[in-house]
C-alpha cells in the first residue's frame, strides 16, 4: 500500500489548489473582457499593462562596466621628480 495514493490525499490536494485555479480563471476572464472592450489601438496597451503587472521586472540597467581611472601616485616627491 506504499505506492497507492489514497483518495483523501488527492481530494486534499485538489482543495488546496482550488483557490489558485479560481484566481487564474478570473485573471483570464478579466483579461479577455478587457481586450474585447478595448479599442483596436489600445490592445497593445492592455497587453503591456498585464505584462507589467504579472512580471514586475526591475528597471533595465546597463551591463557596461564602469571605467577605472588611473590612480594618482600618493608620493608627492614622485610628482616633483617627473617635472
mmCIF file of the N, C-alpha and C atoms, coordinates in Angstrom:
data_MODEL
# 
_entry.id   MODEL 
# 
loop_
_atom_site.group_PDB 
_atom_site.id 
_atom_site.type_symbol 
_atom_site.label_atom_id 
_atom_site.label_alt_id 
_atom_site.label_comp_id 
_atom_site.label_asym_id 
_atom_site.label_entity_id 
_atom_site.label_seq_id 
_atom_site.pdbx_PDB_ins_code 
_atom_site.Cartn_x 
_atom_site.Cartn_y 
_atom_site.Cartn_z 
_atom_site.occupancy 
_atom_site.B_iso_or_equiv 
_atom_site.pdbx_formal_charge 
_atom_site.auth_seq_id 
_atom_site.auth_comp_id 
_atom_site.auth_asym_id 
_atom_site.auth_atom_id 
_atom_site.pdbx_PDB_model_num 
ATOM 1   N N  . UNK A 1 1  ? 0.811   -1.187 0.000   1.00 0.00 ? 1  UNK A N  1 
ATOM 2   C CA . UNK A 1 1  ? 0.000   0.000  0.000   1.00 0.00 ? 1  UNK A CA 1 
ATOM 3   C C  . UNK A 1 1  ? 0.862   1.263  0.000   1.00 0.00 ? 1  UNK A C  1 
ATOM 4   N N  . UNK A 1 2  ? 2.175   1.118  -0.018  1.00 0.00 ? 2  UNK A N  1 
ATOM 5   C CA . UNK A 1 2  ? 3.033   2.298  -0.014  1.00 0.00 ? 2  UNK A CA 1 
ATOM 6   C C  . UNK A 1 2  ? 2.923   3.088  -1.317  1.00 0.00 ? 2  UNK A C  1 
ATOM 7   N N  . UNK A 1 3  ? 2.767   2.383  -2.429  1.00 0.00 ? 3  UNK A N  1 
ATOM 8   C CA . UNK A 1 3  ? 2.716   3.047  -3.729  1.00 0.00 ? 3  UNK A CA 1 
ATOM 9   C C  . UNK A 1 3  ? 1.345   3.583  -4.090  1.00 0.00 ? 3  UNK A C  1 
ATOM 10  N N  . UNK A 1 4  ? 0.331   3.259  -3.337  1.00 0.00 ? 4  UNK A N  1 
ATOM 11  C CA . UNK A 1 4  ? -1.034  3.670  -3.646  1.00 0.00 ? 4  UNK A CA 1 
ATOM 12  C C  . UNK A 1 4  ? -1.332  4.993  -2.936  1.00 0.00 ? 4  UNK A C  1 
ATOM 13  N N  . UNK A 1 5  ? -1.831  5.956  -3.712  1.00 0.00 ? 5  UNK A N  1 
ATOM 14  C CA . UNK A 1 5  ? -2.200  7.243  -3.147  1.00 0.00 ? 5  UNK A CA 1 
ATOM 15  C C  . UNK A 1 5  ? -3.670  7.171  -2.768  1.00 0.00 ? 5  UNK A C  1 
ATOM 16  N N  . UNK A 1 6  ? -3.977  7.538  -1.557  1.00 0.00 ? 6  UNK A N  1 
ATOM 17  C CA . UNK A 1 6  ? -5.366  7.434  -1.111  1.00 0.00 ? 6  UNK A CA 1 
ATOM 18  C C  . UNK A 1 6  ? -6.212  8.549  -1.734  1.00 0.00 ? 6  UNK A C  1 
ATOM 19  N N  . UNK A 1 7  ? -7.489  8.288  -1.847  1.00 0.00 ? 7  UNK A N  1 
ATOM 20  C CA . UNK A 1 7  ? -8.412  9.251  -2.444  1.00 0.00 ? 7  UNK A CA 1 
ATOM 21  C C  . UNK A 1 7  ? -8.505  10.520 -1.603  1.00 0.00 ? 7  UNK A C  1 
ATOM 22  N N  . UNK A 1 8  ? -8.366  10.393 -0.306  1.00 0.00 ? 8  UNK A N  1 
ATOM 23  C CA . UNK A 1 8  ? -8.475  11.582 0.549   1.00 0.00 ? 8  UNK A CA 1 
ATOM 24  C C  . UNK A 1 8  ? -7.303  12.538 0.314   1.00 0.00 ? 8  UNK A C  1 
ATOM 25  N N  . UNK A 1 9  ? -6.113  12.011 0.059   1.00 0.00 ? 9  UNK A N  1 
ATOM 26  C CA . UNK A 1 9  ? -4.980  12.910 -0.201  1.00 0.00 ? 9  UNK A CA 1 
ATOM 27  C C  . UNK A 1 9  ? -5.122  13.587 -1.552  1.00 0.00 ? 9  UNK A C  1 
ATOM 28  N N  . UNK A 1 10 ? -5.722  12.895 -2.534  1.00 0.00 ? 10 UNK A N  1 
ATOM 29  C CA . UNK A 1 10 ? -5.968  13.519 -3.842  1.00 0.00 ? 10 UNK A CA 1 
ATOM 30  C C  . UNK A 1 10 ? -6.959  14.657 -3.686  1.00 0.00 ? 10 UNK A C  1 
ATOM 31  N N  . UNK A 1 11 ? -8.028  14.442 -2.933  1.00 0.00 ? 11 UNK A N  1 
ATOM 32  C CA . UNK A 1 11 ? -9.001  15.500 -2.709  1.00 0.00 ? 11 UNK A CA 1 
ATOM 33  C C  . UNK A 1 11 ? -8.403  16.651 -1.910  1.00 0.00 ? 11 UNK A C  1 
ATOM 34  N N  . UNK A 1 12 ? -7.522  16.354 -0.989  1.00 0.00 ? 12 UNK A N  1 
ATOM 35  C CA . UNK A 1 12 ? -6.887  17.419 -0.210  1.00 0.00 ? 12 UNK A CA 1 
ATOM 36  C C  . UNK A 1 12 ? -6.050  18.316 -1.123  1.00 0.00 ? 12 UNK A C  1 
ATOM 37  N N  . UNK A 1 13 ? -5.303  17.692 -2.029  1.00 0.00 ? 13 UNK A N  1 
ATOM 38  C CA . UNK A 1 13 ? -4.504  18.477 -2.985  1.00 0.00 ? 13 UNK A CA 1 
ATOM 39  C C  . UNK A 1 13 ? -5.419  19.322 -3.857  1.00 0.00 ? 13 UNK A C  1 
ATOM 40  N N  . UNK A 1 14 ? -6.534  18.737 -4.304  1.00 0.00 ? 14 UNK A N  1 
ATOM 41  C CA . UNK A 1 14 ? -7.488  19.484 -5.129  1.00 0.00 ? 14 UNK A CA 1 
ATOM 42  C C  . UNK A 1 14 ? -8.020  20.702 -4.390  1.00 0.00 ? 14 UNK A C  1 
ATOM 43  N N  . UNK A 1 15 ? -8.428  20.549 -3.134  1.00 0.00 ? 15 UNK A N  1 
ATOM 44  C CA . UNK A 1 15 ? -8.996  21.661 -2.394  1.00 0.00 ? 15 UNK A CA 1 
ATOM 45  C C  . UNK A 1 15 ? -7.958  22.731 -2.071  1.00 0.00 ? 15 UNK A C  1 
ATOM 46  N N  . UNK A 1 16 ? -6.705  22.329 -1.914  1.00 0.00 ? 16 UNK A N  1 
ATOM 47  C CA . UNK A 1 16 ? -5.654  23.330 -1.696  1.00 0.00 ? 16 UNK A CA 1 
ATOM 48  C C  . UNK A 1 16 ? -5.343  24.092 -2.977  1.00 0.00 ? 16 UNK A C  1 
ATOM 49  N N  . UNK A 1 17 ? -5.480  23.442 -4.114  1.00 0.00 ? 17 UNK A N  1 
ATOM 50  C CA . UNK A 1 17 ? -5.188  24.081 -5.393  1.00 0.00 ? 17 UNK A CA 1 
ATOM 51  C C  . UNK A 1 17 ? -6.366  24.876 -5.937  1.00 0.00 ? 17 UNK A C  1 
ATOM 52  N N  . UNK A 1 18 ? -7.557  24.658 -5.443  1.00 0.00 ? 18 UNK A N  1 
ATOM 53  C CA . UNK A 1 18 ? -8.754  25.300 -5.967  1.00 0.00 ? 18 UNK A CA 1 
ATOM 54  C C  . UNK A 1 18 ? -8.688  26.836 -5.944  1.00 0.00 ? 18 UNK A C  1 
ATOM 55  N N  . UNK A 1 19 ? -8.243  27.497 -4.869  1.00 0.00 ? 19 UNK A N  1 
ATOM 56  C CA . UNK A 1 19 ? -8.174  28.969 -4.912  1.00 0.00 ? 19 UNK A CA 1 
ATOM 57  C C  . UNK A 1 19 ? -7.227  29.484 -5.999  1.00 0.00 ? 19 UNK A C  1 
ATOM 58  N N  . UNK A 1 20 ? -6.138  28.796 -6.232  1.00 0.00 ? 20 UNK A N  1 
ATOM 59  C CA . UNK A 1 20 ? -5.206  29.213 -7.277  1.00 0.00 ? 20 UNK A CA 1 
ATOM 60  C C  . UNK A 1 20 ? -5.857  29.057 -8.644  1.00 0.00 ? 20 UNK A C  1 
ATOM 61  N N  . UNK A 1 21 ? -6.579  27.970 -8.835  1.00 0.00 ? 21 UNK A N  1 
ATOM 62  C CA . UNK A 1 21 ? -7.267  27.737 -10.101 1.00 0.00 ? 21 UNK A CA 1 
ATOM 63  C C  . UNK A 1 21 ? -8.333  28.796 -10.346 1.00 0.00 ? 21 UNK A C  1 
ATOM 64  N N  . UNK A 1 22 ? -9.106  29.123 -9.317  1.00 0.00 ? 22 UNK A N  1 
ATOM 65  C CA . UNK A 1 22 ? -10.146 30.146 -9.452  1.00 0.00 ? 22 UNK A CA 1 
ATOM 66  C C  . UNK A 1 22 ? -9.520  31.503 -9.769  1.00 0.00 ? 22 UNK A C  1 
ATOM 67  N N  . UNK A 1 23 ? -8.425  31.830 -9.122  1.00 0.00 ? 23 UNK A N  1 
ATOM 68  C CA . UNK A 1 23 ? -7.738  33.097 -9.391  1.00 0.00 ? 23 UNK A CA 1 
ATOM 69  C C  . UNK A 1 23 ? -7.221  33.152 -10.820 1.00 0.00 ? 23 UNK A C  1 
ATOM 70  N N  . UNK A 1 24 ? -6.631  32.076 -11.298 1.00 0.00 ? 24 UNK A N  1 
ATOM 71  C CA . UNK A 1 24 ? -6.117  32.042 -12.667 1.00 0.00 ? 24 UNK A CA 1 
ATOM 72  C C  . UNK A 1 24 ? -7.253  32.200 -13.683 1.00 0.00 ? 24 UNK A C  1 
ATOM 73  N N  . UNK A 1 25 ? -8.367  31.528 -13.438 1.00 0.00 ? 25 UNK A N  1 
ATOM 74  C CA . UNK A 1 25 ? -9.507  31.655 -14.348 1.00 0.00 ? 25 UNK A CA 1 
ATOM 75  C C  . UNK A 1 25 ? -10.061 33.078 -14.318 1.00 0.00 ? 25 UNK A C  1 
ATOM 76  N N  . UNK A 1 26 ? -10.115 33.692 -13.148 1.00 0.00 ? 26 UNK A N  1 
ATOM 77  C CA . UNK A 1 26 ? -10.607 35.062 -13.042 1.00 0.00 ? 26 UNK A CA 1 
ATOM 78  C C  . UNK A 1 26 ? -9.712  36.033 -13.801 1.00 0.00 ? 26 UNK A C  1 
ATOM 79  N N  . UNK A 1 27 ? -8.414  35.869 -13.707 1.00 0.00 ? 27 UNK A N  1 
ATOM 80  C CA . UNK A 1 27 ? -7.480  36.745 -14.433 1.00 0.00 ? 27 UNK A CA 1 
ATOM 81  C C  . UNK A 1 27 ? -7.665  36.580 -15.932 1.00 0.00 ? 27 UNK A C  1 
ATOM 82  N N  . UNK A 1 28 ? -7.842  35.360 -16.385 1.00 0.00 ? 28 UNK A N  1 
ATOM 83  C CA . UNK A 1 28 ? -8.035  35.119 -17.819 1.00 0.00 ? 28 UNK A CA 1 
ATOM 84  C C  . UNK A 1 28 ? -9.340  35.752 -18.301 1.00 0.00 ? 28 UNK A C  1 
ATOM 85  N N  . UNK A 1 29 ? -10.422 35.579 -17.537 1.00 0.00 ? 29 UNK A N  1 
ATOM 86  C CA . UNK A 1 29 ? -11.716 36.146 -17.938 1.00 0.00 ? 29 UNK A CA 1 
ATOM 87  C C  . UNK A 1 29 ? -11.665 37.666 -17.962 1.00 0.00 ? 29 UNK A C  1 
ATOM 88  N N  . UNK A 1 30 ? -11.074 38.269 -16.941 1.00 0.00 ? 30 UNK A N  1 
ATOM 89  C CA . UNK A 1 30 ? -10.974 39.731 -16.894 1.00 0.00 ? 30 UNK A CA 1 
ATOM 90  C C  . UNK A 1 30 ? -10.090 40.235 -18.033 1.00 0.00 ? 30 UNK A C  1 
ATOM 91  N N  . UNK A 1 31 ? -9.022  39.541 -18.314 1.00 0.00 ? 31 UNK A N  1 
ATOM 92  C CA . UNK A 1 31 ? -8.149  39.945 -19.409 1.00 0.00 ? 31 UNK A CA 1 
ATOM 93  C C  . UNK A 1 31 ? -8.834  39.867 -20.756 1.00 0.00 ? 31 UNK A C  1 
ATOM 94  N N  . UNK A 1 32 ? -9.556  38.786 -20.989 1.00 0.00 ? 32 UNK A N  1 
ATOM 95  C CA . UNK A 1 32 ? -10.276 38.664 -22.257 1.00 0.00 ? 32 UNK A CA 1 
ATOM 96  C C  . UNK A 1 32 ? -11.372 39.720 -22.385 1.00 0.00 ? 32 UNK A C  1 
ATOM 97  N N  . UNK A 1 33 ? -12.059 40.014 -21.291 1.00 0.00 ? 33 UNK A N  1 
ATOM 98  C CA . UNK A 1 33 ? -13.084 41.066 -21.331 1.00 0.00 ? 33 UNK A CA 1 
ATOM 99  C C  . UNK A 1 33 ? -12.457 42.427 -21.620 1.00 0.00 ? 33 UNK A C  1 
ATOM 100 N N  . UNK A 1 34 ? -11.301 42.694 -21.032 1.00 0.00 ? 34 UNK A N  1 
ATOM 101 C CA . UNK A 1 34 ? -10.625 43.975 -21.282 1.00 0.00 ? 34 UNK A CA 1 
ATOM 102 C C  . UNK A 1 34 ? -10.168 44.090 -22.723 1.00 0.00 ? 34 UNK A C  1 
ATOM 103 N N  . UNK A 1 35 ? -9.703  43.004 -23.293 1.00 0.00 ? 35 UNK A N  1 
ATOM 104 C CA . UNK A 1 35 ? -9.240  43.033 -24.685 1.00 0.00 ? 35 UNK A CA 1 
ATOM 105 C C  . UNK A 1 35 ? -10.424 43.207 -25.633 1.00 0.00 ? 35 UNK A C  1 
ATOM 106 N N  . UNK A 1 36 ? -11.539 42.539 -25.345 1.00 0.00 ? 36 UNK A N  1 
ATOM 107 C CA . UNK A 1 36 ? -12.710 42.648 -26.220 1.00 0.00 ? 36 UNK A CA 1 
ATOM 108 C C  . UNK A 1 36 ? -13.313 44.040 -26.174 1.00 0.00 ? 36 UNK A C  1 
ATOM 109 N N  . UNK A 1 37 ? -13.284 44.706 -25.030 1.00 0.00 ? 37 UNK A N  1 
ATOM 110 C CA . UNK A 1 37 ? -13.900 46.021 -24.898 1.00 0.00 ? 37 UNK A CA 1 
ATOM 111 C C  . UNK A 1 37 ? -12.968 47.147 -25.346 1.00 0.00 ? 37 UNK A C  1 
ATOM 112 N N  . UNK A 1 38 ? -11.708 46.881 -25.458 1.00 0.00 ? 38 UNK A N  1 
ATOM 113 C CA . UNK A 1 38 ? -10.745 47.936 -25.798 1.00 0.00 ? 38 UNK A CA 1 
ATOM 114 C C  . UNK A 1 38 ? -10.843 48.272 -27.283 1.00 0.00 ? 38 UNK A C  1 
ATOM 115 N N  . UNK A 1 39 ? -10.478 49.493 -27.589 1.00 0.00 ? 39 UNK A N  1 
ATOM 116 C CA . UNK A 1 39 ? -10.379 49.898 -28.983 1.00 0.00 ? 39 UNK A CA 1 
ATOM 117 C C  . UNK A 1 39 ? -9.187  49.172 -29.602 1.00 0.00 ? 39 UNK A C  1 
ATOM 118 N N  . UNK A 1 40 ? -9.211  48.952 -30.912 1.00 0.00 ? 40 UNK A N  1 
ATOM 119 C CA . UNK A 1 40 ? -8.086  48.237 -31.537 1.00 0.00 ? 40 UNK A CA 1 
ATOM 120 C C  . UNK A 1 40 ? -6.726  48.908 -31.295 1.00 0.00 ? 40 UNK A C  1 
ATOM 121 N N  . UNK A 1 41 ? -6.724  50.228 -31.144 1.00 0.00 ? 41 UNK A N  1 
ATOM 122 C CA . UNK A 1 41 ? -5.458  50.931 -30.898 1.00 0.00 ? 41 UNK A CA 1 
ATOM 123 C C  . UNK A 1 41 ? -4.955  50.705 -29.482 1.00 0.00 ? 41 UNK A C  1 
ATOM 124 N N  . UNK A 1 42 ? -5.855  50.359 -28.557 1.00 0.00 ? 42 UNK A N  1 
ATOM 125 C CA . UNK A 1 42 ? -5.487  50.207 -27.154 1.00 0.00 ? 42 UNK A CA 1 
ATOM 126 C C  . UNK A 1 42 ? -5.085  48.788 -26.777 1.00 0.00 ? 42 UNK A C  1 
ATOM 127 N N  . UNK A 1 43 ? -5.257  47.827 -27.668 1.00 0.00 ? 43 UNK A N  1 
ATOM 128 C CA . UNK A 1 43 ? -4.960  46.425 -27.342 1.00 0.00 ? 43 UNK A CA 1 
ATOM 129 C C  . UNK A 1 43 ? -3.493  46.244 -26.933 1.00 0.00 ? 43 UNK A C  1 
ATOM 130 N N  . UNK A 1 44 ? -2.529  46.837 -27.644 1.00 0.00 ? 44 UNK A N  1 
ATOM 131 C CA . UNK A 1 44 ? -1.141  46.696 -27.159 1.00 0.00 ? 44 UNK A CA 1 
ATOM 132 C C  . UNK A 1 44 ? -0.928  47.262 -25.757 1.00 0.00 ? 44 UNK A C  1 
ATOM 133 N N  . UNK A 1 45 ? -1.636  48.337 -25.428 1.00 0.00 ? 45 UNK A N  1 
ATOM 134 C CA . UNK A 1 45 ? -1.503  48.906 -24.077 1.00 0.00 ? 45 UNK A CA 1 
ATOM 135 C C  . UNK A 1 45 ? -2.058  47.954 -23.023 1.00 0.00 ? 45 UNK A C  1 
ATOM 136 N N  . UNK A 1 46 ? -3.148  47.256 -23.357 1.00 0.00 ? 46 UNK A N  1 
ATOM 137 C CA . UNK A 1 46 ? -3.716  46.292 -22.413 1.00 0.00 ? 46 UNK A CA 1 
ATOM 138 C C  . UNK A 1 46 ? -2.714  45.175 -22.153 1.00 0.00 ? 46 UNK A C  1 
ATOM 139 N N  . UNK A 1 47 ? -2.085  44.661 -23.216 1.00 0.00 ? 47 UNK A N  1 
ATOM 140 C CA . UNK A 1 47 ? -1.079  43.617 -23.052 1.00 0.00 ? 47 UNK A CA 1 
ATOM 141 C C  . UNK A 1 47 ? 0.109   44.123 -22.242 1.00 0.00 ? 47 UNK A C  1 
ATOM 142 N N  . UNK A 1 48 ? 0.535   45.357 -22.479 1.00 0.00 ? 48 UNK A N  1 
ATOM 143 C CA . UNK A 1 48 ? 1.650   45.917 -21.713 1.00 0.00 ? 48 UNK A CA 1 
ATOM 144 C C  . UNK A 1 48 ? 1.289   46.032 -20.235 1.00 0.00 ? 48 UNK A C  1 
ATOM 145 N N  . UNK A 1 49 ? 0.045   46.424 -19.944 1.00 0.00 ? 49 UNK A N  1 
ATOM 146 C CA . UNK A 1 49 ? -0.366  46.564 -18.550 1.00 0.00 ? 49 UNK A CA 1 
ATOM 147 C C  . UNK A 1 49 ? -0.386  45.211 -17.850 1.00 0.00 ? 49 UNK A C  1 
ATOM 148 N N  . UNK A 1 50 ? -0.923  44.178 -18.520 1.00 0.00 ? 50 UNK A N  1 
ATOM 149 C CA . UNK A 1 50 ? -0.931  42.848 -17.911 1.00 0.00 ? 50 UNK A CA 1 
ATOM 150 C C  . UNK A 1 50 ? 0.487   42.311 -17.751 1.00 0.00 ? 50 UNK A C  1 
ATOM 151 N N  . UNK A 1 51 ? 1.320   42.543 -18.742 1.00 0.00 ? 51 UNK A N  1 
ATOM 152 C CA . UNK A 1 51 ? 2.705   42.068 -18.659 1.00 0.00 ? 51 UNK A CA 1 
ATOM 153 C C  . UNK A 1 51 ? 3.445   42.760 -17.527 1.00 0.00 ? 51 UNK A C  1 
ATOM 154 N N  . UNK A 1 52 ? 3.256   44.058 -17.403 1.00 0.00 ? 52 UNK A N  1 
ATOM 155 C CA . UNK A 1 52 ? 3.926   44.794 -16.323 1.00 0.00 ? 52 UNK A CA 1 
ATOM 156 C C  . UNK A 1 52 ? 3.431   44.329 -14.958 1.00 0.00 ? 52 UNK A C  1 
ATOM 157 N N  . UNK A 1 53 ? 2.139   44.042 -14.856 1.00 0.00 ? 53 UNK A N  1 
ATOM 158 C CA . UNK A 1 53 ? 1.580   43.598 -13.576 1.00 0.00 ? 53 UNK A CA 1 
ATOM 159 C C  . UNK A 1 53 ? 2.074   42.207 -13.204 1.00 0.00 ? 53 UNK A C  1 
ATOM 160 N N  . UNK A 1 54 ? 2.121   41.311 -14.179 1.00 0.00 ? 54 UNK A N  1 
ATOM 161 C CA . UNK A 1 54 ? 2.486   39.932 -13.874 1.00 0.00 ? 54 UNK A CA 1 
ATOM 162 C C  . UNK A 1 54 ? 3.993   39.715 -13.742 1.00 0.00 ? 54 UNK A C  1 
ATOM 163 N N  . UNK A 1 55 ? 4.775   40.483 -14.456 1.00 0.00 ? 55 UNK A N  1 
ATOM 164 C CA . UNK A 1 55 ? 6.220   40.233 -14.432 1.00 0.00 ? 55 UNK A CA 1 
ATOM 165 C C  . UNK A 1 55 ? 6.916   40.991 -13.306 1.00 0.00 ? 55 UNK A C  1 
ATOM 166 N N  . UNK A 1 56 ? 6.546   42.238 -13.084 1.00 0.00 ? 56 UNK A N  1 
ATOM 167 C CA . UNK A 1 56 ? 7.168   43.085 -12.051 1.00 0.00 ? 56 UNK A CA 1 
ATOM 168 C C  . UNK A 1 56 ? 8.685   43.034 -12.116 1.00 0.00 ? 56 UNK A C  1 
ATOM 169 N N  . UNK A 1 57 ? 9.188   43.271 -13.318 1.00 0.00 ? 57 UNK A N  1 
ATOM 170 C CA . UNK A 1 57 ? 10.632  43.270 -13.511 1.00 0.00 ? 57 UNK A CA 1 
ATOM 171 C C  . UNK A 1 57 ? 11.234  44.574 -13.005 1.00 0.00 ? 57 UNK A C  1 
ATOM 172 N N  . UNK A 1 58 ? 12.461  44.531 -12.518 1.00 0.00 ? 58 UNK A N  1 
ATOM 173 C CA . UNK A 1 58 ? 13.125  45.778 -12.137 1.00 0.00 ? 58 UNK A CA 1 
ATOM 174 C C  . UNK A 1 58 ? 13.473  46.591 -13.380 1.00 0.00 ? 58 UNK A C  1 
ATOM 175 N N  . UNK A 1 59 ? 13.747  47.858 -13.166 1.00 0.00 ? 59 UNK A N  1 
ATOM 176 C CA . UNK A 1 59 ? 14.099  48.729 -14.287 1.00 0.00 ? 59 UNK A CA 1 
ATOM 177 C C  . UNK A 1 59 ? 15.352  48.208 -14.979 1.00 0.00 ? 59 UNK A C  1 
ATOM 178 N N  . UNK A 1 60 ? 15.407  48.335 -16.304 1.00 0.00 ? 60 UNK A N  1 
ATOM 179 C CA . UNK A 1 60 ? 16.598  47.846 -17.007 1.00 0.00 ? 60 UNK A CA 1 
ATOM 180 C C  . UNK A 1 60 ? 17.838  48.628 -16.594 1.00 0.00 ? 60 UNK A C  1 
ATOM 181 N N  . UNK A 1 61 ? 18.914  47.917 -16.435 1.00 0.00 ? 61 UNK A N  1 
ATOM 182 C CA . UNK A 1 61 ? 20.170  48.548 -16.045 1.00 0.00 ? 61 UNK A CA 1 
ATOM 183 C C  . UNK A 1 61 ? 21.211  48.290 -17.113 1.00 0.00 ? 61 UNK A C  1 
ATOM 184 N N  . UNK A 1 62 ? 22.199  49.130 -17.138 1.00 0.00 ? 62 UNK A N  1 
ATOM 185 C CA . UNK A 1 62 ? 23.276  48.979 -18.109 1.00 0.00 ? 62 UNK A CA 1 
ATOM 186 C C  . UNK A 1 62 ? 24.222  47.874 -17.652 1.00 0.00 ? 62 UNK A C  1 
ATOM 187 N N  . UNK A 1 63 ? 24.666  47.076 -18.593 1.00 0.00 ? 63 UNK A N  1 
ATOM 188 C CA . UNK A 1 63 ? 25.590  45.993 -18.255 1.00 0.00 ? 63 UNK A CA 1 
ATOM 189 C C  . UNK A 1 63 ? 27.048  46.381 -18.484 1.00 0.00 ? 63 UNK A C  1 
ATOM 190 N N  . UNK A 1 64 ? 27.264  47.606 -18.918 1.00 0.00 ? 64 UNK A N  1 
ATOM 191 C CA . UNK A 1 64 ? 28.641  48.041 -19.148 1.00 0.00 ? 64 UNK A CA 1 
ATOM 192 C C  . UNK A 1 64 ? 29.349  48.227 -17.821 1.00 0.00 ? 64 UNK A C  1 
ATOM 193 N N  . UNK A 1 65 ? 30.593  47.829 -17.799 1.00 0.00 ? 65 UNK A N  1 
ATOM 194 C CA . UNK A 1 65 ? 31.389  48.010 -16.586 1.00 0.00 ? 65 UNK A CA 1 
ATOM 195 C C  . UNK A 1 65 ? 31.908  49.438 -16.548 1.00 0.00 ? 65 UNK A C  1 
ATOM 196 N N  . UNK A 1 66 ? 31.931  50.050 -15.382 1.00 0.00 ? 66 UNK A N  1 
ATOM 197 C CA . UNK A 1 66 ? 32.442  51.422 -15.301 1.00 0.00 ? 66 UNK A CA 1 
ATOM 198 C C  . UNK A 1 66 ? 33.947  51.451 -15.584 1.00 0.00 ? 66 UNK A C  1 
ATOM 199 N N  . UNK A 1 67 ? 34.362  52.537 -16.174 1.00 0.00 ? 67 UNK A N  1 
ATOM 200 C CA . UNK A 1 67 ? 35.785  52.692 -16.478 1.00 0.00 ? 67 UNK A CA 1 
ATOM 201 C C  . UNK A 1 67 ? 36.544  53.005 -15.200 1.00 0.00 ? 67 UNK A C  1 
ATOM 202 N N  . UNK A 1 68 ? 37.731  52.476 -15.130 1.00 0.00 ? 68 UNK A N  1 
ATOM 203 C CA . UNK A 1 68 ? 38.573  52.764 -13.963 1.00 0.00 ? 68 UNK A CA 1 
ATOM 204 C C  . UNK A 1 68 ? 39.536  53.888 -14.313 1.00 0.00 ? 68 UNK A C  1 
ATOM 205 N N  . UNK A 1 69 ? 39.619  54.816 -13.419 1.00 0.00 ? 69 UNK A N  1 
ATOM 206 C CA . UNK A 1 69 ? 40.572  55.907 -13.600 1.00 0.00 ? 69 UNK A CA 1 
ATOM 207 C C  . UNK A 1 69 ? 41.926  55.459 -13.077 1.00 0.00 ? 69 UNK A C  1 
ATOM 208 N N  . UNK A 1 70 ? 42.981  55.884 -13.728 1.00 0.00 ? 70 UNK A N  1 
ATOM 209 C CA . UNK A 1 70 ? 44.302  55.529 -13.189 1.00 0.00 ? 70 UNK A CA 1 
ATOM 210 C C  . UNK A 1 70 ? 44.509  56.227 -11.845 1.00 0.00 ? 70 UNK A C  1 
ATOM 211 N N  . UNK A 1 71 ? 45.086  55.495 -10.937 1.00 0.00 ? 71 UNK A N  1 
ATOM 212 C CA . UNK A 1 71 ? 45.303  56.046 -9.604  1.00 0.00 ? 71 UNK A CA 1 
ATOM 213 C C  . UNK A 1 71 ? 46.457  57.037 -9.635  1.00 0.00 ? 71 UNK A C  1 
ATOM 214 N N  . UNK A 1 72 ? 46.258  58.126 -8.918  1.00 0.00 ? 72 UNK A N  1 
ATOM 215 C CA . UNK A 1 72 ? 47.316  59.132 -8.810  1.00 0.00 ? 72 UNK A CA 1 
ATOM 216 C C  . UNK A 1 72 ? 48.349  58.624 -7.818  1.00 0.00 ? 72 UNK A C  1 
ATOM 217 N N  . UNK A 1 73 ? 49.613  58.869 -8.082  1.00 0.00 ? 73 UNK A N  1 
ATOM 218 C CA . UNK A 1 73 ? 50.641  58.437 -7.130  1.00 0.00 ? 73 UNK A CA 1 
ATOM 219 C C  . UNK A 1 73 ? 50.474  59.170 -5.800  1.00 0.00 ? 73 UNK A C  1 
ATOM 220 N N  . UNK A 1 74 ? 50.659  58.452 -4.726  1.00 0.00 ? 74 UNK A N  1 
ATOM 221 C CA . UNK A 1 74 ? 50.490  59.029 -3.396  1.00 0.00 ? 74 UNK A CA 1 
ATOM 222 C C  . UNK A 1 74 ? 51.713  59.816 -2.960  1.00 0.00 ? 74 UNK A C  1 
ATOM 223 N N  . UNK A 1 75 ? 52.858  59.532 -3.537  1.00 0.00 ? 75 UNK A N  1 
ATOM 224 C CA . UNK A 1 75 ? 54.096  60.174 -3.124  1.00 0.00 ? 75 UNK A CA 1 
ATOM 225 C C  . UNK A 1 75 ? 54.270  61.502 -3.864  1.00 0.00 ? 75 UNK A C  1 
ATOM 226 N N  . UNK A 1 76 ? 54.343  62.615 -3.126  1.00 0.00 ? 76 UNK A N  1 
ATOM 227 C CA . UNK A 1 76 ? 54.493  63.935 -3.733  1.00 0.00 ? 76 UNK A CA 1 
ATOM 228 C C  . UNK A 1 76 ? 55.871  64.111 -4.371  1.00 0.00 ? 76 UNK A C  1 
ATOM 229 N N  . UNK A 1 77 ? 56.894  63.446 -3.853  1.00 0.00 ? 77 UNK A N  1 
ATOM 230 C CA . UNK A 1 77 ? 58.239  63.602 -4.416  1.00 0.00 ? 77 UNK A CA 1 
ATOM 231 C C  . UNK A 1 77 ? 58.299  63.002 -5.809  1.00 0.00 ? 77 UNK A C  1 
ATOM 232 N N  . UNK A 1 78 ? 57.503  61.972 -6.083  1.00 0.00 ? 78 UNK A N  1 
ATOM 233 C CA . UNK A 1 78 ? 57.464  61.365 -7.417  1.00 0.00 ? 78 UNK A CA 1 
ATOM 234 C C  . UNK A 1 78 ? 56.953  62.373 -8.429  1.00 0.00 ? 78 UNK A C  1 
ATOM 235 N N  . UNK A 1 79 ? 55.945  63.172 -8.063  1.00 0.00 ? 79 UNK A N  1 
ATOM 236 C CA . UNK A 1 79 ? 55.412  64.165 -8.986  1.00 0.00 ? 79 UNK A CA 1 
ATOM 237 C C  . UNK A 1 79 ? 56.423  65.268 -9.229  1.00 0.00 ? 79 UNK A C  1 
ATOM 238 N N  . UNK A 1 80 ? 57.182  65.635 -8.220  1.00 0.00 ? 80 UNK A N  1 
ATOM 239 C CA . UNK A 1 80 ? 58.161  66.700 -8.372  1.00 0.00 ? 80 UNK A CA 1 
ATOM 240 C C  . UNK A 1 80 ? 59.336  66.239 -9.244  1.00 0.00 ? 80 UNK A C  1 
ATOM 241 N N  . UNK A 1 81 ? 59.702  64.960 -9.149  1.00 0.00 ? 81 UNK A N  1 
ATOM 242 C CA . UNK A 1 81 ? 60.816  64.438 -9.925  1.00 0.00 ? 81 UNK A CA 1 
ATOM 243 C C  . UNK A 1 81 ? 60.482  64.322 -11.407 1.00 0.00 ? 81 UNK A C  1 
ATOM 244 N N  . UNK A 1 82 ? 59.235  64.096 -11.729 1.00 0.00 ? 82 UNK A N  1 
ATOM 245 C CA . UNK A 1 82 ? 58.852  63.922 -13.121 1.00 0.00 ? 82 UNK A CA 1 
ATOM 246 C C  . UNK A 1 82 ? 58.724  65.261 -13.837 1.00 0.00 ? 82 UNK A C  1 
ATOM 247 N N  . UNK A 1 83 ? 58.678  66.348 -13.141 1.00 0.00 ? 83 UNK A N  1 
ATOM 248 C CA . UNK A 1 83 ? 58.557  67.662 -13.795 1.00 0.00 ? 83 UNK A CA 1 
ATOM 249 C C  . UNK A 1 83 ? 59.836  68.104 -14.348 1.00 0.00 ? 83 UNK A C  1 
# 
